[in-house]
Structure formats: structure tokens, C-alpha cells
Amino acid sequence: MRTDEKPDQREGRWSELARPYMTRTRHWLFGGTVAVYAAIVLGVLTTSWLVTLDWQVMLFRPYKQWPDIHAFLDYFVVLGQRGPTAVAVAAWLVWRCWRQRNLHPLLVLGVALLMLNVTVGAAKIGMGRLGPHYATAIGTNEMWLGGDIFPSGHTANAVVTWGVLAYLATTPLRRRILSVIAALGALGVGMTTVYLGTHWVSDVLLGWAAGLLVLLALPWCEPGMAWAEARLMAVVWRLRAQLGGAPRPVPVPASPAGVTSGVAGRRAVGEDGVLVREAAVAGGRQSRSPEAWPHHPARPHTARSERTPVTPSGSRRPPHADRVPRTAPVTTTVRGRSQGS
């Protein structure tokens, strides 16, 4: 599919794009990701080998092992920061909305970020885990201590924000390519937070799972987004018609002989800003016709029998202009008598 398709202006409807839906594969992936999410949380809560791995990486202090790349990674981690990435992706999607004349890309980004903030934010506040720099005792899981780093917000945001571009890809090939790029970017952002010491390894693993769950759940939101898009576009077109000065209804002359005399057509502006032709037949139902489209203006029809003939000199004169109407009899006098002709 192509997300920059132009709408069918003649019909006044928007081109329907092939949008993702919940296939059986997506259901299996969603269920598997939920299982992984639960396993990570359970592993941290029970202070399993996962917490031991967290402490081993933290005490290794990667930022001291490779200090030369520290400055670069300080900038690279911004690819997972919610504000800058949301603004950049939203600017790109605004251009795509303008090209395809609908609001679907922006609605997808807005719904994805809303689900991300709700789910990840609730998990962060609910589990209250402290980060590596604020750990209190070696070997503990640091849960329920008022922190807010489990799962990793940078990692989950990188998965969702850049994954939305793959979700909105115009062809299967582009979708695969963008999916790989988004996955590599999210992988890099997650490992960068571990390098900088701002997150545990388990934080990053849970962030990947949380972001993937949001992307996999987006097709379930498509009906609601379509409903919202239809109503928002109706408002946009109504405002556009009002601000742009919609043309007044232009009367169309009556149909020529041979057509039902009760039909009186006229051009009017519909609610969506598209010119339509109304026929006053059996209650005045609206009907669309090519003559009412903006690029096909209605023209008055004149029957051949009603047209003014063209004289040899090229000017139009009333028919029978050379004939003198006889309004009274002509009287002649012959030899003193009057005779009427």
C-alpha cells in the first residue's frame, strides 16, 4: 500500500488504505510477548539469576571500560527520549497526512504514545524500582523503594516511536526494512542506557517487551481510529468550506422537452465541502452527478429549435426578422372603387 495516495475527489471519499489487522501470527506474537513480560517481572521479584546478572553488569561499570565512546552515546541515547523523538516523527507524519489527505498516521502515533505512557508509567510507579546509581544493597532487586526505572522508558519509547514508521510503511518490503532499522535502533538505545549505568539489564529487557506489546496491540485500535478520523475530517472540511468561502448554490435551468417537468436541479455544497447536485424529485433526495463536480461546472442547455439562427453576415438576428407582420388589410383604390386585398 501507499500512504501518500490521493483521495478520490469526484466521489468525495478518502481512499481506503490496506491497514494492518490482528492476524493469527499477531495473536501468537502478542501472547508470547505477554509471557516474556510476565517472566521478566517474576524473575526480578523473586531475585533470580536475572537480578544477579544486573549486579554483575553494574559492578563491571561499562562506562569506565570504554570511555572513548561515552560522548557519542550521550547524544545517541536521545533517540529514545520521548520529547525529541515524538516531535521529529510527528513532523514527518504531518507531511504524510497532508499528502494523503487524512489523519490516520497522526492518530496512530497519538494512540501508540498514549498506550505507552499509560502502561509503562503505571508499571514504573507500581513497582518503584531504584536505578543502579541509587542502589542500597548489593544483590537485592531494589523493588518498592520509590524508584521509576522499571521498565526502561527510553527503550520502550524507541521501540514504539520508530516502530510506528514501520507500522505505517507503504509496502511489505518497506515494512520489513523499517522494522529491522527500528529494532536495531531500539537495541542500541537499550544497551546505551546499560552502558551509561542509568538502567539495569532487566529494565531494558522489560522495556523491549513493553514497547513491542504496544505495537502489536495497535490493530485492535484501528476501528476506533477510523471512527475518530471520519468525524475529525468532517469538522476539517466544514471549517475549510467556511473559511475558504464555499460557492453559493447555482440554479440549473429546467430540463428540455422529453424529460419529466417536475425535476428542478441545482448545485449545492454538502457537509463535506463537495459540490453535489440535488434533484427535487419525490421528496428532494440528493444525488451526485458529474455535472455537479467542481471540475465539471453545470452549463445551461438550449434546445436546437430554440437557438437563434446565424445570418450570412455572422450576427444573430431574431427569426423571420425580414418579414413584416400584417396587422391590417391593405386597401387600394382602383377607378374610384376601394378593393381590399
N, C-alpha and C positions, 0 to 999 in steps of 0.2 A: 504494500500500500504506500501511498504518498500522502504525507500530511500537509503538503502545500497545494492540494487540489483546489481549484476554484469552484465556487458554488454554481449551481445551475440557476442563473438569474432569470431565465424565462419562466421557470416553474415557481421561483420564489422560495425554493427549499435548499437546504445545505446538503452537499454531497456526503453520503454516508461512508465513513472510513472503516476498514476492517480492524476493529478494536479487539484486543485480547479478551479472552473469556476463560473461565475455570475449566480446563480440560482435566482428564483423569491424571495425566502426568503432574499437573499443577497441584492437584489434591494430594498426591503422594509426596511431592516435594514439601508442601506445606505441613503435612503430618510429620514427616521426617525431621523438618526443622524445629517443629514444636518439641519433639522428643529430645533433640540435641540441646535445645534451650533449657528444658527441664533437667537434663543430666548435668549440665554445667552448674546450674544453680544448686542442685543437690550435692554435687561434688564440693562446692565451696562451703555450703552449710555444714557438711559433715567433716570438714577439714581433711579431705582426702589427699591423694598424691598430687592433685591439681594445685592445692594450696602450697604443697612442698615445692612444686615447680615454680610457683610465683615467687617464693622467697629465694630460691636459687638464682633466678634471673635478676631479682632485685639486688641481691648482695654481690652479684657479678659486676654491676654498675657499667652497663654498656657505654654510657656517655663518657666514661673515663677511659675506656679501652680504645675508642676511635674518636678522639676529639676533633680530628680534621674535618669531619662531615657534620659537626654539630651546627655550624652556622647555616649550612644549606637545609638541614632538616627542620630548623626553626621556621623557615619560610615554607617548606614543603607541607608541614602539618596544617597549614592554613587551608589546604584543600579539603579538610574535614571540619572546618569551623563553620557553624551553621549560618551566620550572617553573611559573610562574603560569598560563600558558595550559592546560597539561596538567591542573592541579588544577581549574580552572574548568570545562573541558569534561568532565572525569571526573565532577564532582559532578552536572552536568546528565544525563549518561548513566546514572549510578546511579539517578536518579529514573525514567528511562525503562525501565531494566531491571526495576525494581520494578513499574512499570505493566504491562509486557507479560510479566512472569514468565519472563524468560530472560536470558542473559548475553551475547547477541550484540553489543549496542552496545559494551560494555566490552572484549570480545575484539577487536573491530575497532580500537578506539583503541589497545589494547596492542600489537597486531601492527603497526599503522602506525608507532607510535613506535619500536618495536624495529627495523623495517626502516630507518627514518630515521636512527637513531643508528648503525647498523652501516654503511650506505652512505656517509652524509655524513661520519661520523667517520673511516672508512677513507680517503676522498678527502682530507680535511683533513691527516691525518698523512702520507699518502703523497706529496702534492705540496708540503707545507711552505712555503706562500707567506706572505710578510710583508705586513702591512697598510699602508695609506698613511702612518700616523703613524710607522712603523718602517722606511720605505723607505731604501735605502742609496745608490742611484744613479738619477738621473733617466733615464727611458726604458727601464729594464730591467723584466723581468717578475717579479723578486723571488721566483723559484721555488727550491726545495730549500735554503731558508735557516732551516728550523726553525719557520716560522710555522704558523698553523692557521686561516686565514680564507677558504680557497678550497675549496669553495663557501661562501656565506653561510649560517650555521646559523640565524640569525634569519629569513631569508627562507624557507628550506626548511621550517622549523618552522611558520611562519604558513600556508604552503600546505597542509601536512598536517593540522595541528590543526583549523583551521577548515574545511578541505575534507572532513574526516571527517563533519562535521554535514551537509554536502550529500550525501555518500555514503549516509548513513543516513536521508535525507529520506523522508517517507511517501507522497508523490505526485510525479509528474513535474514539475508546476508548482512545488512547493516545492523540488524538487531544482534546478531552473533558477535560481530566485530565490536560494537559498543558495549556489549555485555562483558567481553574479555577486558576491554580497556577499563570499564568501571570496576571490575573485580580486582585488577592489578592496582588501580588507584586506592581502593579501599584496603587492600592488603598492605600497601606501602604506608598509608596513614596509620593503620593499627600498629604496625611494627615500629613506626616512628615514635608513637606515644610510649611504647615499652622502652625504646632506646633512651628517650628523654626522662624516663622514670616517673611519668605522670600517671601511668596505669599499670595494673598487674596484667599478666598474660591472660588470666581468666576473664578480666574485664574486656579485653579485646575479642576473645572468642565469643563472649555473650553479645558484644556489640555487632559482630558479623551476623549472628543468628537473628538478633532483633531487627536489623535493617532488612535482611532477606525476608523475614516474615511480613514486613510492611509491603514490600514489592510484590510478594506472592498473593497478598490479600487485595491488591488494587482491582483486579477484575470483578470482585464482588461489589465494588463501589461504582461500577460503570453505569448501572441503571439510575442510581441517584444522581450521578454527574450529568447524565443525559437529560434528566428531568430539570435540573438546575440550569443547564446550558440553554434549553429551549426557552425558559422563562427569562433568563438574562438577555438572550438575543432579541426576544420580543421587546424588552424595555429599550435595548440599544437602538433598534430600528425605529421605535416610536420616537425616541429623542432625536434621532438623526432626521426623521421626517419633519419634526417640529423646528429644529434649529436650521435645517437646510432649506426651509421654505418649500414644502411639498406643493406640486402644481394643483391648481383648482380643478374640479371635475369639468370636463369639456363635453358639451352636449353633442350627440351624434345624430344627424338627420334621420328621418324615418326611412325604413327600408323601401325599395322600389316596388312597383306593382308585381303581384305574384307571390309576395311574402305576407304573412299574417299582419294585418294592420295594427294589432294590439301590442306589438313589440316596439319598445322605445329604448334603445341602447344609450348608454352614457359611460364615460370613463370616470373612475373614482379611485381614491387611494385607500388601499387596505390597511389593516393594522400593522402589517409587517413592512409598510413602506413601498409595496409593489403596486403598480397600476393594474387595476382589474376592470373588467367590463361587466356591468350589471344589466341584466335583461329583465324588464318589468313584465314577466310572464308568470302567471299562476302564483302570485304572492311575492314576486320580486326576488327570486333566488339568484345568487351571484354565480357567475360563470366566467372562467378565464378564456380569453381568445387571443390569437396573435395580434389582432388589431389594437388590443389594449396594452401591449407591452411597450416599455419606454422606447425601444428602438424600432417600433412599428407604429407610428402615430396614426390615429384614425383619420381618414380622408373622406370628405363628403362624396357621395355617389350621385351622378347625374345620368339619367337615362338618355339613350341616344335620341329618342323622339323629343326630349326637352332641350337639346343642345341648340344654340343659335347657329345658323348656317354662316359659312365664311364666304364673303363676296370676292370676286376676282381681284379687287384691289388689296385684299388682305385684312380688311376690317370686318368686324362682326356687326351686322345690322339686324334689326327685328325682321322676322319672316314676313314676306309679302309687303315690304316697305314701299315698293314701286307702284303697288296698286292703290287706286283712290277709292275709298269706300263710297258706295252710292247710298246716300242718306235720303234723297228726294228724287222724284222723277224729273227728267229733263223735258222741258216744254219748248217746242219750236213752232214758229208761225209760218205757214205756207199759204200764200194767196189769201191773206186775211183770215185764215182759219187757224185755230190752235190745235195741234196734234201732240198727243203725249206719246213719248217713246217708252 
